[in-house]
Amino acid sequence: MTGVPASAAGGSGAKPVRGGKLGTAAVNQASLWNIANILTMVRLLLVPGFVLLLFHNGGYDPAWRSFAWAAFAIAMITDLFDGHLARTYNLVTDFGKIADPIADKAIMGAALVSLSVLGDLPWWITGVIIARELGITLMRFWVIRHAVIPASRGGKLKTLAQGTAVGMYVLALTGPLATLRFWMMMVAVVLTVVTGLDYVRQAVVLRRKGLAAERAAAVERAAEATEALQAAAGATVGGVVGGTADGAVGAGSTAGAVAGVTDVRGGVTDVRGGGTGPRGTAGARDAAEAER
């Protein structure tokens, strides 16, 4: 396939760049009915069909188990292509983000439980694999606020080993092939446990880093807020001190003016007092002459 019709991509008909980064517009434009989502829906529909084919005629008919194997193989193959198509041709949708992992867990879980019910697969193997898958899914939600746990090569190898082993158990194999499928399942179980522990380690590390980054950001915001408050307080204190100094200067100027006026008035009084002195002396002379 070299491209996707415009109706499937939900765009204007222009071919997206292969391997290009997904933008928000591209994600929003992707139609629900695109090839990637259709493959996911087919995989979901294959789950009940696979179970019916496996249990048909008592669950031990080689022909019907071959049909069940074909359904299981188609489901596993579509799992390889739908995600690749969605990322390559910008067909990522919210439905695909939710339905794709559900379809993956559904087909594998249905096969494991069905084989254990038929007595072909020990229940402890089914329990280990299902517990790991559910635990990792919950772990992803636990750290999704801080980071996304990337898919590792070990995880992809685990999926391949699980699919191969389960497919061999679905077929009615005997002899050396039956022994081979047992050891293939053991390899799948070991990879399941090892990759599960690695995912737990990554989740713990990512969560610690995320929490540390959040604490550092909170401390930085608190420091910035403290600096802003200190700057505001300094500006307020400076304004109060400046206003007090201006008031003191004004009061000193007023006191000087009042003192100057007082000095002038004192001078006038002294002059007036000086003017009345000669008049008093002349009156004394007249009185003395009159007595004589």
C-alpha positions in Angstrom: 0.0 0.0 0.0 1.4 3.4 -1.0 -1.3 5.7 0.3 -4.6 6.0 2.0 -7.8 7.5 0.3 -8.7 11.0 1.4 -12.0 9.7 2.8 -10.1 7.3 5.1 -7.6 9.8 6.2 -10.2 12.4 6.8 -8.1 15.1 5.1 -8.3 17.0 1.9 -6.8 14.2 -0.3 -3.1 15.2 0.1 -0.8 12.3 0.8 0.8 12.6 4.3 4.6 12.4 4.5 5.7 8.9 5.4 7.3 8.8 8.8 6.4 12.4 9.5 5.6 13.6 13.0 1.9 13.5 14.0 0.4 17.0 14.5 -2.7 17.9 16.4 -4.5 18.8 13.2 -3.6 15.4 11.7 -4.9 13.6 14.7 -8.1 15.6 14.7 -8.7 15.1 11.0 -8.2 11.3 11.0 -11.6 9.6 10.4 -12.9 6.9 12.6 -13.4 4.7 9.6 -9.8 4.5 8.5 -7.8 1.3 7.6 -6.0 1.2 10.9 -9.2 1.3 13.0 -10.9 -1.2 10.7 -8.1 -3.7 11.3 -8.5 -3.1 15.0 -12.3 -3.7 14.8 -11.7 -6.9 12.8 -9.4 -8.1 15.5 -12.0 -7.4 18.1 -14.6 -9.3 16.1 -12.2 -12.2 15.7 -12.1 -12.8 19.4 -15.5 -14.4 19.8 -15.1 -16.1 16.4 -11.8 -17.7 17.5 -13.4 -19.0 20.7 -16.3 -20.5 18.9 -14.1 -22.2 16.3 -11.8 -23.5 19.1 -14.6 -25.1 21.1 -16.6 -26.4 18.2 -17.2 -30.1 18.2 -15.9 -30.5 21.8 -12.7 -28.5 21.3 -10.5 -31.4 20.1 -11.4 -31.6 16.4 -8.1 -31.0 14.5 -9.9 -29.4 11.5 -11.8 -26.9 13.6 -8.7 -26.1 15.7 -7.0 -25.3 12.4 -9.7 -22.8 11.6 -9.3 -21.4 15.1 -5.6 -21.1 14.5 -6.2 -19.2 11.2 -8.4 -16.7 13.1 -5.8 -16.3 15.8 -3.0 -15.8 13.2 -5.1 -13.2 11.3 -5.7 -11.3 14.6 -2.0 -11.3 15.5 -1.0 -10.2 12.0 -3.5 -7.3 12.1 -1.9 -6.3 15.4 1.4 -5.8 13.6 -0.1 -3.6 10.8 -2.8 -1.4 12.4 -0.4 0.5 14.6 2.2 0.9 11.8 -0.4 2.2 9.4 -1.8 4.6 12.0 1.6 6.1 12.7 2.8 6.2 9.1 -0.3 7.7 7.5 -1.4 10.0 10.4 -4.4 7.9 11.2 -4.2 8.1 15.0 -7.6 8.5 16.7 -8.8 8.3 20.2 -10.7 5.2 19.4 -7.6 3.5 18.1 -5.6 4.5 21.2 -8.2 2.8 23.4 -9.3 -0.1 21.2 -5.9 -1.3 20.0 -4.5 -2.4 23.4 -8.0 -3.8 24.4 -7.9 -6.0 21.2 -4.4 -7.1 21.9 -5.2 -8.3 25.4 -8.6 -9.7 24.4 -7.3 -12.1 21.7 -4.3 -13.3 23.8 -6.4 -13.6 27.0 -9.2 -15.5 25.2 -6.7 -18.0 23.7 -4.9 -18.6 27.0 -8.1 -19.1 29.0 -9.6 -21.3 26.4 -6.6 -23.5 26.2 -6.5 -23.9 29.9 -10.2 -24.7 30.0 -9.5 -27.5 27.5 -6.7 -28.8 29.6 -4.0 -28.1 27.0 -2.2 -25.4 28.9 -1.5 -25.2 32.6 -3.4 -22.6 34.5 -0.3 -21.1 36.1 1.1 -20.2 32.7 -2.2 -18.4 31.9 -2.2 -16.7 35.3 1.4 -15.5 34.9 0.9 -14.0 31.4 -2.5 -12.4 32.1 -1.3 -11.0 35.4 1.7 -9.5 33.7 -0.3 -7.9 30.9 -2.9 -6.4 33.3 -0.2 -5.2 35.7 1.8 -3.5 33.0 -1.4 -1.8 31.7 -2.1 -0.5 35.2 1.5 0.6 35.6 1.3 2.7 32.4 -1.7 4.5 33.9 0.3 5.0 37.1 3.1 6.9 35.4 1.2 8.3 32.4 1.0 11.8 34.1 4.8 11.9 34.3 6.0 10.0 31.2 5.2 7.3 28.7 6.9 3.9 29.1 8.3 3.2 25.6 7.9 -0.2 24.0 11.2 -2.1 24.2 12.7 -4.8 22.0 12.2 -7.3 24.8 8.5 -6.5 24.8 8.2 -7.0 21.1 10.2 -10.3 21.3 7.9 -11.3 24.2 4.8 -10.7 22.0 6.3 -12.7 19.2 7.1 -15.6 21.5 3.7 -15.6 23.1 1.9 -15.5 19.7 4.0 -18.3 18.3 3.7 -20.5 21.4 -0.1 -20.0 21.8 -0.6 -20.6 18.0 1.3 -23.9 18.3 -0.9 -24.9 21.3 -4.1 -24.0 19.3 -3.0 -26.5 16.7 -3.5 -30.2 17.4 0.2 -31.0 17.4 1.7 -34.3 18.5 5.2 -35.8 18.9 8.3 -33.6 18.6 6.2 -30.6 17.7 4.2 -30.9 20.9 7.5 -30.9 22.8 8.7 -28.0 20.8 5.6 -25.9 21.6 6.1 -26.6 25.4 9.7 -25.2 25.3 8.5 -22.3 23.2 5.9 -21.5 25.8 8.6 -21.6 28.5 10.6 -19.1 26.5 7.5 -16.9 26.3 6.9 -17.2 30.0 10.5 -16.2 30.9 10.4 -13.2 28.5 7.0 -12.3 30.0 8.4 -12.2 33.5 11.7 -10.5 32.6 10.2 -7.8 30.5 7.5 -7.2 33.1 10.1 -6.6 35.8 11.9 -4.3 33.4 8.7 -2.3 32.9 8.3 -2.0 36.6 11.8 -0.7 37.0 11.2 1.9 34.2 7.9 2.9 35.7 9.5 3.5 39.2 12.4 5.5 37.7 10.1 7.6 35.5 7.7 8.3 38.3 10.6 9.4 40.6 12.0 11.7 38.0 8.5 13.1 37.4 7.9 13.8 41.1 11.4 15.3 41.4 10.7 17.6 38.5 7.4 18.6 40.0 9.0 19.4 43.3 11.8 21.4 41.7 9.2 23.4 39.7 7.2 24.0 42.9 10.3 25.3 44.7 11.2 27.5 41.7 7.7 29.0 41.7 7.8 29.6 45.4 11.2 31.3 45.1 9.8 33.5 42.3 6.8 34.4 44.4 9.0 35.2 47.4 11.2 37.5 45.3 8.2 39.3 43.9 6.8 39.8 47.4 10.2 41.1 48.7 10.4 43.5 45.7 6.9 44.8 46.4 7.6 45.2 50.1 10.9 47.1 49.3 9.1 49.5 47.0 6.4 50.2 49.6 9.0 50.8 52.4 10.9 53.1 50.1 7.8 55.2 49.3 7.0 55.6 53.0 10.5 56.6 53.9 10.7 59.1 51.0 7.4 60.6 52.1 8.5 61.1 55.7 11.7 62.8 54.6 9.9 65.2 52.3 7.5 66.0 55.2 10.5 66.8 57.5 12.1 69.1 54.9 8.7 70.9 54.5 8.4 71.4 58.3 11.9 72.8 58.6 11.2 75.3 55.9 8.0 76.4 57.6 9.8 76.9 60.9 12.5 79.0 59.3 9.9 81.2 57.7 8.1 81.7 61.0 11.4 82.6 62.8 12.2 85.2 60.1 8.8 86.9 60.5 9.3 87.0 64.3 12.7 88.6 63.8 11.3 91.3 61.6 8.5 92.0 64.0 11.0 92.3 66.9 13.0 94.7 64.8 10.0 96.9 64.2 9.2 96.9 67.9 12.7 97.9 68.8 12.5 100.8 66.3 9.2 101.9 67.8 10.6 101.7 71.3 13.6 103.8 70.2 11.2 106.5 68.8 9.4 107.0 72.1 12.6 107.5 74.1 13.3 111.2 73.1 9.7 112.2 73.6 10.0 111.1 77.3 13.2 113.2 77.8 11.6 116.4 76.4 8.6 116.0 78.8 11.0 115.8 81.8 12.7 119.1 80.8 9.4 121.0 80.6 8.4 119.8 84.0 11.7 120.9 85.5 11.5 124.4 84.0 7.9 124.9 85.3 9.0 124.1 88.8 11.6 126.8 88.6 
